Amino acid sequence: IFAQKLGEQIGDLTIEKGGPIIMVQVENEYGSYGEDKPYVSAIRDIIRDSGFDKVTLFQCDWSSNFTKNGLDDLVWTMNFGTGANIENEFKKLGELRPESPQMCSEFWSGWFDKWGGRHETRGSKEMVGGLKEMLDKGISFSLYMTHGGTSWGHWAGANSPGFSPDVTSYDYDAPINEAGQVTPKYMELREMLAGYSDKKLPSIPKEFPVINVPKIQFTEVAPLFENLPSPHASMDIQTMEALNQGWGSILYRTKTPAVPTQSVLTITDAHDFAQVFINGKLIGSIDRRNHEKTMLLPAMKEGDQLDILVEAMGRINFGRAIKDFKGITEKVELSYTMNTGSQVTVNLKNWQIYTLSDSYQVQKNMKYVPLKDQKVPGCYRATFNLKKTGDTFLNLETWGKGQVYVNGHAIGRFWKIGPQQTLYMPGCWLKKGENEIIVQDIVGPQETVVEGLSKPIIDKLNVDAPNTHRKEGQTLNLAGETPCKAGEFAPGNGWQEVRFDQPVTGRYVCIEALNSHNNREYACIAEWYMLNDKGQRISREPWTVAYADDEDISSGNKTADKIFDLQESTYWSTNKDVKFPHYIVLDLGAEQTLGGFQYLPRVEQGAPESIKGYTIYVKSQPFKF
């Protein structure tokens, strides 16, 4: 029905009818999810039946997987990013369809930012150079993104495998930022494109005015625990979706049994950020990003009140994990040791569940009281006056975690950990005279003040320690371990597959890099798959990195989990001049029968810093450190 309605509204704007629509896309990167040509064929037929039967139809995917779902009667286009070896990206297409037009349907100018990671950037020289190469070779392209944007309200998503929620800003290191301001990258791009135009390029449009807003002191607060809606009674845990809730937060409340000693609370699973309270006192938090499931609780009396406040963050955007339920997905257990020494595990029941909407109307209609020294989870409200309006960037550095609403508009999510500390505030949503601002903070602020800045802050991390996969003083010990495979990778771009001499069983895989083809103390891996005994890729959803000897977090987010993040343009990298050998230890989540692996070096021309000599170890028990 959606496609039919779309056809009714814009079907007469295709090129054969004199309109601007020259092509219509059937599917987007379906190869990252699965292989199903009948499904893609059905989508194609729906598009045609909706009024797009004469315009050119195309589908896009990565150069490594586009044949999985490629249909004979559709144009095939490739998606890749800054720095990619462009000739290699189109090599397979040229072999299969030598007369086919070539197009990069998404040329990535940057990448998503995630909470707790550094702001992603891609070099302007590399971006402009790639676009120039395509122009010189007659390759069409679409720049993704030319203009950065904003994921308003709760709409920022998340990446997988693992769980990496995106920040509000979709700046994407684009040539034009989310406020419509041109960047030095834009000026380099414009200069290059001018050389391909027989006319003088038009002037750059005037930017929207930007204003500073003096510090806004908040005067009212609506404490969350004093503004709870009517609960749902349930014997068992229920997800948000089971209670017809799509976004926001959810509070699970029950009474505890008598627990005479310290106990372990296990939440299976908290999607996505859980805070645990006993009798109203915060005990700690569980963060899905870090694969956390447990925490210690103090001794409790029978009938103590246990509250678990779970905030839903972004839903996963792509891959097989897109079925991303929110809240607590299965159960909550308490485990402890009795005075007799016996072990007890209790599956907690009899829940009162409160669905907490993040809509503006709900926040506005809460019961507000004068703000004194409260710094609790809840909604904080203030008004501020403006003599003139303009774009600004609201600074949330003193706040905890939540969302912001200005004059009824949901501006987006914030989280003190960064890297994003400001939220883009369009001037068109501000008013001369009085304006209202509500900050919903599920953690509680350090200081209840907001100001509007003339420049954004999107690259400031406030974390205790970088998110790496090596504990202080930890060193892998392979003494006595027997490798299941050793050899050398071929130089150059493209996937390489290695099969073990015989299947091996284990849960933990150690990748040892011995040296590089560049003869430098520097190693990188873009993607890595393990194969089962039939040569099929096993799921990477449960994978975690148990150890990495070195990770470059100074020049970007080049951590070891990049080798299974479902993106060929990102990669794990050691720091320069850290001596070989280098190690990554993967925890597959469960014991597997393995028949080999697949390795992808960096996709840039020449596969820089690709590994030469390697050794692979597989164990059922964790490696020693």
Backbone torsions as a table, in degrees:
resi	resn	phi	psi	omega
1	ILE	NA	-39.4	179.5
2	PHE	-58.9	-48.6	-178.5
3	ALA	-63.3	-37.1	177.9
4	GLN	-62.7	-45.2	178.6
5	LYS	-64.3	-37.2	177.2
6	LEU	-62.6	-44.4	178.5
7	GLY	-62.5	-37.9	178.9
8	GLU	-63.1	-34.1	-174.6
9	GLN	-88.0	-35.8	-174.7
10	ILE	-126.8	5.1	-178.2
11	GLY	-61.3	-25.4	-179.6
12	ASP	-87.7	8.7	-179.4
13	LEU	-106.0	13.1	177.9
14	THR	-76.1	162.8	-169.6
15	ILE	-64.3	-33.8	-178.6
16	GLU	-71.5	-12.6	175.9
17	LYS	-105.6	14.6	177.8
18	GLY	86.9	9.6	-177.5
19	GLY	-97.1	-178.7	-175.1
20	PRO	-89.1	-5.1	-177.6
21	ILE	-84.2	109.2	-175.8
22	ILE	-97.8	-21.3	179.0
23	MET	-149.5	156.0	175.9
24	VAL	-130.3	131.4	-177.6
25	GLN	-88.3	133.9	-178.2
26	VAL	-88.6	-46.3	-178.5
27	GLU	-145.6	160.1	-177.3
28	ASN	-126.2	109.7	172.9
29	GLU	51.1	43.4	-179.9
30	TYR	-65.0	-21.4	179.1
31	GLY	-63.3	-21.6	176.9
32	SER	-75.1	-13.3	-179.4
33	TYR	-104.9	-46.7	-177.1
34	GLY	-174.5	-170.2	179.4
35	GLU	-126.7	112.4	-173.5
36	ASP	-159.8	79.9	-178.8
37	LYS	-64.3	-35.6	175.8
38	PRO	-60.1	-37.6	177.6
39	TYR	-64.5	-48.6	-179.9
40	VAL	-62.8	-36.4	177.6
41	SER	-62.9	-39.7	179.0
42	ALA	-65.2	-39.9	176.8
43	ILE	-63.4	-43.0	177.1
44	ARG	-56.7	-44.7	-178.0
45	ASP	-66.2	-36.6	177.3
46	ILE	-63.1	-43.1	179.6
47	ILE	-62.0	-45.2	-179.8
48	ARG	-63.2	-43.2	-177.6
49	ASP	-69.8	-13.3	-178.3
50	SER	-92.1	8.0	176.4
51	GLY	111.1	5.6	-179.8
52	PHE	-112.9	48.1	-175.1
53	ASP	-88.4	-12.2	-178.2
54	LYS	-112.6	-21.2	178.9
55	VAL	-77.2	153.6	179.8
56	THR	-65.9	129.3	176.5
57	LEU	-105.1	142.0	179.6
58	PHE	-139.6	163.5	174.5
59	GLN	-134.6	150.1	-177.3
60	CYS	-127.5	152.6	176.4
61	ASP	-165.4	-170.9	178.6
62	TRP	-86.3	157.2	-178.2
63	SER	-63.4	-23.6	-177.3
64	SER	-83.7	-15.0	-174.2
65	ASN	-137.1	7.6	-171.8
66	PHE	-66.7	-21.3	-179.4
67	THR	-76.3	-17.0	-178.9
68	LYS	-57.1	-41.9	-175.8
69	ASN	-122.6	12.3	-177.4
70	GLY	-69.5	125.5	178.5
71	LEU	-98.1	143.5	-174.1
72	ASP	-63.1	-28.7	-174.5
73	ASP	-100.1	15.1	176.0
74	LEU	-116.5	149.9	171.9
75	VAL	-74.1	137.0	-179.8
76	TRP	-102.9	128.1	176.3
77	THR	-124.1	156.7	-175.2
78	MET	-109.1	148.3	172.9
79	ASN	-115.3	128.3	175.7
80	PHE	-161.1	177.5	-170.2
81	GLY	-129.7	-174.8	-179.4
82	THR	-50.7	130.4	177.4
83	GLY	93.4	-9.7	-176.6
84	ALA	-66.4	150.3	172.8
85	ASN	-75.9	98.1	-170.4
86	ILE	-64.1	-40.0	178.8
87	GLU	-60.6	-41.6	180.0
88	ASN	-69.1	-33.5	-179.4
89	GLU	-63.1	-30.5	-178.4
90	PHE	-104.3	3.8	-175.5
91	LYS	-60.5	-50.3	-177.1
92	LYS	-67.1	-39.8	176.7
93	LEU	-59.9	-41.7	178.9
94	GLY	-62.9	-34.2	178.7
95	GLU	-71.4	-40.0	-176.7
96	LEU	-81.5	-36.1	-177.2
97	ARG	-137.0	75.9	-175.2
98	PRO	-61.2	-22.5	-179.6
99	GLU	-97.9	2.2	-175.9
100	SER	-74.2	142.5	171.5
101	PRO	-64.4	149.8	-179.4
102	GLN	-110.0	132.3	179.7
103	MET	-148.1	135.2	168.4
104	CYS	-94.5	105.3	-175.1
105	SER	-77.3	-20.3	171.4
106	GLU	-140.3	106.2	172.6
107	PHE	-103.0	106.8	-169.1
108	TRP	-75.0	119.5	178.6
109	SER	-83.1	-15.2	-179.3
110	GLY	-161.1	-140.6	178.5
111	TRP	-162.3	169.9	179.3
112	PHE	-66.1	145.4	167.9
113	ASP	-95.3	141.5	178.1
114	LYS	-118.9	151.3	177.0
115	TRP	-62.6	130.9	178.6
116	GLY	89.5	0.8	178.7
117	GLY	-119.5	162.7	179.4
118	ARG	-70.9	155.3	175.9
119	HIS	-60.2	128.7	-178.7
120	GLU	-79.7	132.7	176.0
121	THR	-134.3	154.3	172.6
122	ARG	-131.3	137.0	-173.5
123	GLY	-60.7	137.0	179.1
124	SER	-66.5	-36.0	179.8
125	LYS	-62.4	-43.7	-179.7
126	GLU	-68.3	-39.9	-179.9
127	MET	-64.6	-51.1	-178.5
128	VAL	-64.0	-38.1	178.8
129	GLY	-63.3	-39.5	178.4
130	GLY	-65.7	-41.9	178.8
131	LEU	-65.7	-40.0	178.1
132	LYS	-63.8	-40.3	178.1
133	GLU	-60.7	-42.3	179.2
134	MET	-66.7	-39.6	176.7
135	LEU	-61.6	-43.1	-178.7
136	ASP	-66.8	-27.0	-179.2
137	LYS	-97.7	5.9	178.6
138	GLY	71.6	27.9	179.7
139	ILE	-97.6	129.4	176.9
140	SER	-78.0	157.2	179.2
141	PHE	-155.0	157.8	170.6
142	SER	-125.8	124.9	-176.6
143	LEU	-83.1	123.2	-179.2
144	TYR	-124.0	104.1	2.0
145	MET	-107.2	149.0	167.8
146	THR	-82.8	-41.0	-177.5
147	HIS	-122.0	119.0	175.9
148	GLY	-66.0	168.2	-177.1
149	GLY	-144.9	-163.0	-176.7
150	THR	-139.2	134.2	174.8
151	SER	-93.7	89.0	-174.0
152	TRP	-61.8	156.4	175.1
153	GLY	58.0	-128.4	-177.2
154	HIS	-100.2	13.9	-166.7
155	TRP	-82.9	-4.8	174.9
156	ALA	-62.1	137.5	-175.8
157	GLY	-96.8	-152.3	-178.9
158	ALA	-153.9	155.2	178.7
159	ASN	-107.2	160.1	-177.2
160	SER	-151.7	162.0	5.6
161	PRO	-63.3	165.1	-167.6
162	GLY	77.3	-155.5	176.7
163	PHE	-146.5	109.6	-178.6
164	SER	-126.2	90.8	-178.2
165	PRO	-69.1	138.2	-178.5
166	ASP	-80.4	149.4	175.3
167	VAL	-75.3	174.4	-179.0
168	THR	-68.7	-42.3	-176.9
169	SER	-71.2	129.7	172.4
170	TYR	-104.8	41.5	-179.7
171	ASP	-53.3	-45.1	171.2
172	TYR	61.6	15.3	-174.9
173	ASP	53.6	36.6	-177.4
174	ALA	-77.1	156.3	178.2
175	PRO	-58.0	-32.9	174.3
176	ILE	-114.1	125.7	-174.3
177	ASN	-79.4	180.0	-172.4
178	GLU	-65.7	-20.2	178.0
179	ALA	-91.1	5.5	179.8
180	GLY	81.3	14.9	-179.9
181	GLN	-92.0	137.8	179.2
182	VAL	-77.4	152.2	-177.6
183	THR	-119.4	168.6	173.8
184	PRO	-56.1	-33.1	176.8
185	LYS	-62.3	-38.9	177.9
186	TYR	-62.7	-42.9	-176.8
187	MET	-65.1	-37.2	176.9
188	GLU	-67.2	-40.1	177.9
189	LEU	-64.3	-44.0	-178.7
190	ARG	-63.2	-41.9	179.7
191	GLU	-62.2	-41.3	179.4
192	MET	-65.8	-46.6	-177.6
193	LEU	-65.0	-29.7	179.2
194	ALA	-59.7	-29.0	179.8
195	GLY	-72.2	-10.6	179.6
196	TYR	-108.9	8.6	-179.8
197	SER	-113.4	136.2	177.0
198	ASP	-87.0	3.4	176.9
199	LYS	-125.3	156.4	176.8
200	LYS	-68.7	133.9	-179.4
201	LEU	-67.1	144.6	179.1
202	PRO	-64.6	161.0	179.0
203	SER	-65.1	151.8	177.2
204	ILE	-71.4	128.7	179.8
205	PRO	-57.0	149.1	178.5
206	LYS	-67.1	135.7	-179.1
207	GLU	-73.1	154.1	175.0
208	PHE	-64.4	146.5	178.3
209	PRO	-64.1	145.5	179.8
210	VAL	-117.3	138.5	-179.7
211	ILE	-126.1	156.5	167.5
212	ASN	-97.0	141.0	175.9
213	VAL	-114.9	121.1	179.4
214	PRO	-57.1	161.0	-177.1
215	LYS	-54.8	130.6	179.0
216	ILE	-99.7	119.8	177.9
217	GLN	-93.4	126.8	-177.7
218	PHE	-81.2	146.0	-173.3
219	THR	-119.8	-14.2	-175.4
220	GLU	-135.9	153.4	176.4
221	VAL	-143.0	143.8	172.4
222	ALA	-118.4	93.9	-178.0
223	PRO	-57.7	134.1	-174.8
224	LEU	-58.7	-47.1	-173.8
225	PHE	-72.4	-9.9	175.6
226	GLU	-101.4	4.5	-178.7
227	ASN	-131.7	37.8	-178.2
228	LEU	-78.4	142.4	174.7
229	PRO	-77.2	-178.8	175.3
230	SER	-66.1	138.0	-176.2
231	PRO	-85.8	164.0	168.7
232	HIS	-99.6	127.6	176.8
233	ALA	-88.3	131.8	-178.4
234	SER	-149.9	134.3	176.1
235	MET	-64.2	-40.7	-176.6
236	ASP	-112.9	165.8	175.1
237	ILE	-61.4	142.2	175.0
238	GLN	-126.6	142.0	175.1
239	THR	-76.7	169.3	174.2
240	MET	-57.8	-45.1	-175.8
241	GLU	-62.3	-36.1	179.2
242	ALA	-64.6	-22.8	179.4
243	LEU	-106.0	18.6	175.4
244	ASN	61.7	38.1	176.3
245	GLN	-116.3	131.7	-178.2
246	GLY	-99.2	-37.1	-173.4
247	TRP	-142.6	177.4	177.8
248	GLY	98.3	-146.4	-179.7
249	SER	-125.9	166.7	179.8
250	ILE	-144.1	137.9	-177.5
251	LEU	-113.9	125.2	177.0
252	TYR	-106.4	127.1	-176.7
253	ARG	-130.7	134.0	174.9
254	THR	-152.0	173.8	176.2
255	LYS	-100.4	143.2	-176.8
256	THR	-92.4	153.9	167.7
257	PRO	-75.3	172.0	173.9
258	ALA	-71.2	122.1	179.4
259	VAL	-124.4	103.5	-171.0
260	PRO	-73.3	-15.4	-177.1
261	THR	-129.2	177.0	173.7
262	GLN	-59.8	141.6	-178.0
263	SER	-129.9	167.0	176.9
264	VAL	-108.3	122.7	174.0
265	LEU	-92.8	126.1	178.4
266	THR	-119.2	121.5	178.0
267	ILE	-109.4	121.4	-178.5
268	THR	-121.6	101.4	-16.7
269	ASP	-116.8	157.0	178.6
270	ALA	-92.9	115.3	178.2
271	HIS	-117.0	90.4	27.6
272	ASP	-140.5	-29.7	-178.7
273	PHE	-130.4	114.2	-173.9
274	ALA	-112.9	136.6	172.3
275	GLN	-115.6	135.4	-174.2
276	VAL	-112.4	128.8	-179.5
277	PHE	-124.3	143.6	170.2
278	ILE	-121.8	120.5	-177.0
279	ASN	51.3	40.2	176.1
280	GLY	84.7	-5.2	-179.6
281	LYS	-97.2	128.9	179.2
282	LEU	-68.4	126.0	178.3
283	ILE	-97.9	-38.9	-179.1
284	GLY	170.2	-173.5	-177.6
285	SER	-133.5	158.5	176.9
286	ILE	-126.6	124.2	-171.5
287	ASP	-114.9	116.1	-178.4
288	ARG	-60.3	-32.3	-179.5
289	ARG	-54.5	-34.5	-174.9
290	ASN	-99.6	15.2	178.5
291	HIS	60.6	31.3	-179.4
292	GLU	-82.3	138.9	179.4
293	LYS	-134.4	-17.9	-172.2
294	THR	-128.7	158.7	170.5
295	MET	-156.9	159.4	-180.0
296	LEU	-88.0	138.2	175.7
297	LEU	-117.6	149.0	177.0
298	PRO	-74.6	173.1	174.6
299	ALA	-59.1	144.7	-175.9
300	MET	-133.7	150.7	175.2
301	LYS	-88.1	157.4	174.4
302	GLU	-62.2	130.2	179.1
303	GLY	92.5	0.5	173.2
304	ASP	-61.5	148.3	-177.4
305	GLN	-90.9	121.2	176.4
306	LEU	-104.7	120.4	176.6
307	ASP	-115.5	134.6	174.0
308	ILE	-124.7	110.5	-179.6
309	LEU	-98.4	116.5	-176.1
310	VAL	-115.6	124.8	174.9
311	GLU	-98.5	130.1	174.0
312	ALA	-82.4	125.0	175.5
313	MET	-100.3	-157.7	-173.4
314	GLY	-65.6	142.3	172.9
315	ARG	-78.1	146.9	-176.8
316	ILE	-63.2	135.1	-171.1
317	ASN	-80.9	-37.2	-170.1
318	PHE	-152.5	166.1	-177.8
319	GLY	88.2	-177.4	-173.8
320	ARG	-74.8	-7.0	-179.3
321	ALA	-92.2	11.6	-176.0
322	ILE	-68.0	-15.7	173.8
323	LYS	-82.1	82.7	-164.9
324	ASP	-113.5	85.9	-179.9
325	PHE	-68.7	151.4	-176.5
326	LYS	-116.9	163.1	-173.4
327	GLY	90.9	-145.0	172.8
328	ILE	-101.2	126.1	-167.6
329	THR	-90.0	-15.5	-176.6
330	GLU	-142.5	-66.9	-172.4
331	LYS	-161.0	168.6	175.0
332	VAL	-130.2	129.1	-177.4
333	GLU	-126.9	149.2	171.0
334	LEU	-114.3	131.4	178.1
335	SER	-125.9	133.3	-179.5
336	TYR	-157.0	170.8	-178.8
337	THR	-109.4	127.5	177.8
338	MET	-73.3	164.6	177.6
339	ASN	-60.2	-24.7	179.2
340	THR	-78.9	-8.6	-178.6
341	GLY	96.8	-8.6	-179.6
342	SER	-76.1	148.4	-180.0
343	GLN	-91.5	136.1	-179.4
344	VAL	-126.3	134.1	172.9
345	THR	-127.6	124.9	-177.2
346	VAL	-116.0	123.5	173.0
347	ASN	-85.4	109.0	-173.0
348	LEU	-69.7	138.2	-176.7
349	LYS	-128.7	-172.5	173.9
350	ASN	56.7	66.9	-175.9
351	TRP	-96.3	144.2	163.5
352	GLN	-104.7	120.7	-172.3
353	ILE	-117.5	125.7	-177.7
354	TYR	-111.6	119.2	177.3
355	THR	-89.7	121.3	-172.3
356	LEU	-111.5	101.3	-177.7
357	SER	-68.6	151.2	174.5
358	ASP	-105.6	20.6	179.6
359	SER	-75.3	152.8	-178.9
360	TYR	-61.1	-42.0	-176.9
361	GLN	-61.1	-39.2	177.8
362	VAL	-64.5	-44.2	-180.0
363	GLN	-65.0	-40.8	-177.9
364	LYS	-65.5	-37.8	-173.0
365	ASN	-88.4	5.9	175.5
366	MET	-66.9	163.6	178.3
367	LYS	-85.9	108.9	-178.3
368	TYR	-93.6	145.4	176.6
369	VAL	-129.1	159.7	179.7
370	PRO	-56.9	137.8	-179.5
371	LEU	-84.6	121.2	175.9
372	LYS	-110.5	-96.7	178.4
373	ASP	-117.5	19.2	-179.7
374	GLN	-67.1	133.9	174.7
375	LYS	-137.6	60.7	-171.2
376	VAL	-114.5	164.7	171.3
377	PRO	-58.6	134.1	-179.5
378	GLY	161.5	-166.7	179.1
379	CYS	-109.6	133.7	-179.4
380	TYR	-114.9	134.9	-173.4
381	ARG	-128.9	145.0	177.1
382	ALA	-154.1	165.6	170.4
383	THR	-123.0	154.6	176.9
384	PHE	-146.6	151.6	-175.9
385	ASN	-110.7	141.3	179.0
386	LEU	-126.0	137.9	174.0
387	LYS	-87.9	-25.6	175.4
388	LYS	-144.5	157.4	-179.6
389	THR	-109.4	162.1	178.4
390	GLY	175.6	167.9	175.6
391	ASP	-64.4	147.9	174.7
392	THR	-152.2	173.7	-178.7
393	PHE	-126.5	110.8	-175.4
394	LEU	-76.0	123.2	-175.4
395	ASN	-89.5	116.9	-178.7
396	LEU	-110.5	25.0	-173.5
397	GLU	-62.4	-25.5	-177.2
398	THR	-93.4	4.9	-177.0
399	TRP	-103.2	169.9	-175.0
400	GLY	-91.9	-81.1	-174.3
401	LYS	-159.3	130.0	179.3
402	GLY	163.6	-143.8	-176.9
403	GLN	-138.2	162.0	-176.9
404	VAL	-126.7	140.8	178.4
405	TYR	-128.6	127.6	177.2
406	VAL	-124.1	121.6	-178.7
407	ASN	50.9	38.0	177.0
408	GLY	86.5	-5.5	-179.5
409	HIS	-94.3	130.0	178.0
410	ALA	-79.9	108.4	-172.3
411	ILE	-81.6	-30.5	176.7
412	GLY	142.9	-178.1	-178.7
413	ARG	-88.0	151.7	169.9
414	PHE	-135.1	158.1	176.3
415	TRP	-157.1	127.9	-172.7
416	LYS	-60.0	-20.8	-177.3
417	ILE	-68.6	-20.7	179.6
418	GLY	78.7	-174.1	15.9
419	PRO	-79.8	-18.6	-178.2
420	GLN	-80.7	126.7	178.5
421	GLN	-116.1	-18.1	178.6
422	THR	-116.4	154.8	174.8
423	LEU	-115.8	132.8	178.6
424	TYR	-67.6	126.8	-179.5
425	MET	-118.2	103.4	-179.8
426	PRO	-64.0	136.0	-179.5
427	GLY	-62.9	-24.8	-178.5
428	CYS	-68.6	-16.1	178.4
429	TRP	-97.2	-0.7	175.5
430	LEU	-97.8	161.5	-176.9
431	LYS	-130.7	146.5	168.0
432	LYS	-67.1	136.0	-175.2
433	GLY	96.1	-142.4	-171.6
434	GLU	-83.2	136.1	176.4
435	ASN	-127.8	149.6	179.2
436	GLU	-109.0	140.2	173.3
437	ILE	-133.4	133.4	174.5
438	ILE	-123.2	127.9	174.9
439	VAL	-111.9	115.4	175.1
440	GLN	-91.5	113.8	-175.9
441	ASP	-121.7	110.8	-176.9
442	ILE	-81.6	-9.7	179.2
443	VAL	-102.9	-43.3	-175.1
444	GLY	112.5	138.4	-174.9
445	PRO	-84.8	161.7	168.5
446	GLN	-85.0	-37.0	179.1
447	GLU	-145.7	133.3	-175.1
448	THR	-92.1	72.5	-179.9
449	VAL	-145.1	142.6	176.1
450	VAL	-134.7	140.4	172.4
451	GLU	-132.7	157.1	178.8
452	GLY	-100.0	123.1	-177.8
453	LEU	-101.5	160.4	179.1
454	SER	-86.5	-14.0	179.5
455	LYS	-130.6	144.0	179.0
456	PRO	-75.8	155.9	170.1
457	ILE	-118.5	102.0	-176.9
458	ILE	-124.6	13.5	-179.9
459	ASP	-141.6	54.2	178.3
460	LYS	-132.9	108.7	179.6
461	LEU	-89.7	137.3	174.0
462	ASN	-123.1	68.5	179.6
463	VAL	-122.0	150.4	-176.8
464	ASP	-64.7	-35.1	-177.8
465	ALA	-152.2	149.8	178.0
466	PRO	-59.4	150.0	-177.6
467	ASN	-84.7	75.6	177.7
468	THR	-109.7	177.3	-172.0
469	HIS	-117.3	36.2	175.8
470	ARG	-140.3	120.0	178.5
471	LYS	-73.8	154.2	-178.6
472	GLU	-57.2	127.3	179.1
473	GLY	80.1	0.4	-175.7
474	GLN	-81.6	131.4	177.6
475	THR	-137.6	129.2	-179.2
476	LEU	-66.9	137.3	179.3
477	ASN	-118.5	107.5	-179.2
478	LEU	-100.1	11.6	179.6
479	ALA	-59.7	127.6	179.0
480	GLY	84.5	-4.3	-179.8
481	GLU	-83.2	145.5	-179.3
482	THR	-109.1	120.9	179.0
483	PRO	-70.8	151.1	175.4
484	CYS	-99.4	-11.2	177.4
485	LYS	-162.3	142.0	174.1
486	ALA	-144.0	149.1	-179.8
487	GLY	173.7	-159.0	179.1
488	GLU	-131.8	138.8	172.9
489	PHE	-81.8	150.8	174.7
490	ALA	-73.9	152.1	176.1
491	PRO	-75.1	163.6	173.7
492	GLY	98.0	178.5	-175.6
493	ASN	-81.0	164.2	172.0
494	GLY	103.2	158.9	-179.6
495	TRP	-67.7	144.7	173.8
496	GLN	-128.2	139.4	-179.1
497	GLU	-118.3	135.7	178.4
498	VAL	-127.6	130.7	177.0
499	ARG	-105.8	140.5	176.0
500	PHE	-70.9	155.8	179.1
501	ASP	-63.5	-31.4	174.7
502	GLN	-153.8	153.4	-178.6
503	PRO	-58.8	146.0	177.2
504	VAL	-127.4	153.2	-179.0
505	THR	-115.5	135.1	178.0
506	GLY	176.8	171.6	179.3
507	ARG	-112.0	-27.8	-174.4
508	TYR	-111.8	131.8	-178.7
509	VAL	-122.1	126.7	176.2
510	CYS	-107.5	123.8	174.7
511	ILE	-101.8	116.8	178.6
512	GLU	-108.6	119.6	177.1
513	ALA	-98.2	122.4	-172.4
514	LEU	-93.0	-33.7	180.0
515	ASN	-167.2	-179.1	-178.0
516	SER	-125.8	161.0	177.0
517	HIS	-70.0	-18.2	-178.4
518	ASN	-91.6	-1.5	-179.2
519	ASN	57.4	36.9	175.7
520	ARG	-123.9	156.8	179.5
521	GLU	-81.8	77.6	-168.4
522	TYR	-168.4	125.6	-176.3
523	ALA	-133.4	145.9	179.3
524	CYS	-143.1	148.8	170.5
525	ILE	-138.3	131.4	178.0
526	ALA	-86.3	-50.3	-178.9
527	GLU	-145.4	154.5	-178.8
528	TRP	-147.9	131.5	173.7
529	TYR	-124.5	145.4	167.5
530	MET	-99.8	143.8	-178.8
531	LEU	-108.2	146.9	174.4
532	ASN	-82.4	-175.0	-175.5
533	ASP	-69.6	-9.6	175.8
534	LYS	-99.4	4.0	178.8
535	GLY	83.7	13.2	179.9
536	GLN	-96.2	147.2	177.1
537	ARG	-67.3	133.3	175.1
538	ILE	-89.4	157.6	-178.8
539	SER	-63.0	138.7	178.1
540	ARG	-102.1	2.8	-177.6
541	GLU	-56.5	-42.5	-178.5
542	PRO	-84.5	2.3	-174.6
543	TRP	-68.9	145.3	167.8
544	THR	-138.3	160.6	175.3
545	VAL	-92.2	117.0	179.3
546	ALA	-83.7	-25.0	-177.6
547	TYR	-167.5	143.8	167.8
548	ALA	-143.9	129.3	-174.1
549	ASP	-70.5	-27.1	-178.0
550	ASP	-158.2	140.7	179.7
551	GLU	-145.1	134.3	179.8
552	ASP	-84.8	105.9	175.7
553	ILE	-114.4	5.6	179.9
554	SER	-87.0	-31.8	-179.2
555	SER	-105.6	5.9	-179.9
556	GLY	157.7	-171.7	179.8
557	ASN	-95.3	69.6	-174.6
558	LYS	-102.2	52.1	-177.6
559	THR	-84.7	167.7	-172.2
560	ALA	-67.3	-25.4	178.8
561	ASP	-67.9	-9.2	176.7
562	LYS	-66.6	-16.8	-178.1
563	ILE	-78.0	-7.1	173.9
564	PHE	-137.9	38.7	-179.0
565	ASP	-96.5	10.5	175.5
566	LEU	67.3	24.2	179.2
567	GLN	-136.7	117.9	-175.7
568	GLU	-75.0	-16.9	-177.4
569	SER	-86.6	-13.3	176.4
570	THR	-100.2	160.3	-174.6
571	TYR	-159.6	155.2	168.8
572	TRP	-79.8	139.7	176.8
573	SER	-142.5	139.3	168.2
574	THR	-78.7	166.5	171.5
575	ASN	-73.6	150.2	-178.9
576	LYS	-64.0	140.8	173.9
577	ASP	70.3	15.9	168.9
578	VAL	-87.1	123.9	-167.4
579	LYS	-69.2	146.6	169.9
580	PHE	-67.3	159.1	0.9
581	PRO	-79.4	161.5	175.9
582	HIS	-120.9	152.0	-172.3
583	TYR	-135.8	141.7	164.1
584	ILE	-128.7	131.4	175.4
585	VAL	-112.1	122.3	179.8
586	LEU	-102.1	136.2	169.6
587	ASP	-102.3	113.3	-175.8
588	LEU	-77.3	-5.8	177.2
589	GLY	92.1	-23.2	178.8
590	ALA	-165.1	159.9	179.7
591	GLU	-66.9	138.1	-177.1
592	GLN	-133.9	151.9	169.2
593	THR	-94.0	118.5	-169.8
594	LEU	-114.0	138.4	179.7
595	GLY	-115.6	-3.5	-179.6
596	GLY	161.1	-162.1	-177.5
597	PHE	-155.4	165.2	174.2
598	GLN	-125.8	139.2	-174.0
599	TYR	-129.4	134.6	175.6
600	LEU	-122.5	117.6	174.0
601	PRO	-75.4	178.6	178.3
602	ARG	-57.0	147.0	-172.4
603	VAL	-86.7	-4.6	178.1
604	GLU	-67.7	159.0	-177.2
605	GLN	-56.7	129.2	-179.1
606	GLY	84.4	0.1	179.1
607	ALA	47.6	64.1	-174.8
608	PRO	-57.7	142.4	177.7
609	GLU	58.6	31.6	177.9
610	SER	-73.3	149.6	-176.5
611	ILE	-78.2	141.8	175.7
612	LYS	-102.5	-77.9	-179.3
613	GLY	-84.8	140.5	-178.4
614	TYR	-142.5	159.2	170.6
615	THR	-139.1	137.9	-178.7
616	ILE	-118.7	132.1	176.5
617	TYR	-120.5	142.7	177.0
618	VAL	-132.0	130.7	-179.0
619	LYS	-138.0	154.0	173.4
620	SER	-84.1	-28.4	179.4
621	GLN	-105.3	156.0	-179.7
622	PRO	-57.4	151.1	175.2
623	PHE	-71.5	160.2	-178.1
624	LYS	-91.9	148.2	179.2
625	PHE	-130.0	NA	NA
